[in-house]
Amino acid sequence: MKFYKILFLFIFASCAPIEKTTNIHFKESFTNSGFALIYDDKFFENKKINKKLDNRSYEIFQRNLKPGTNAIIKNLLNNKTLLVTVGKNSKYPNFFNSVISKRIADELDINIDEPYIQVIEIDKNSVFLANKTKTFDEEKNVAEKAPVLEIGIKDLSDNNTAKVKKPEISIFKYVIKLGDFYFYDSAMSLKQRVKNEFKVDEVKINKLSKTKFRVYLGPYDNLNSLKNAFNKISILNFENIEIIKI
């Protein structure tokens, strides 16, 4: 009798529908905060960059994103944003997170002395992209035909009663984020490695939450010291080292 019970269970299990499990992977969009290099032909001529960029275009060079990828450039000093497209693969100095055209810099009012931006990858199915693509294509066609014009500043005489709004003074103070970790021991391991291998003493750990520990360098109050520190640890070849304003 026990044999028939076992046989019945086996047949029932064999006939029962098998639930198929599918692993769904959600792609995390790439983002990076750092300094942009505003393109100039002299950079190509002195081989600082190995490809030319049309200064009338809405294209950028970005080493982490594939050519043709849509992205947003955000000026982190005034929160202005612009939809752009990643151009051909290009080599440029590691310190910069992208190379942008003069048109992009002008439209975002980027400070050439502090070109602090964020690059945000846009998914192809993004609602934002669907709403913006048509307008972007129209603007791109106009931009490619239009010359880049220098903008002059009109001198205001004492008789002019119009008030000029003074730009806010940005205090230059940045840190270099090496990575965020779930465990303090992992963060401490990286800190010791950077100190021992690269002789960098200003590496620190910031506890952001119970499960988030940030390893960073700095702070730095001038561009040269920031560049020197970044170049010193760039050989770590981390996928996404970021520069963060504090």
Helices and strands as residue ranges (DSSP letters): H 2-15, E 31-38, H 41-45, E 59-61, E 70-75, E 81-86, E 96-100, H 102-107, E 116-121, H 127-145, E 174-181, H 184-198, E 203-209, E 212-220, H 223-233, G 234-236, E 242-245
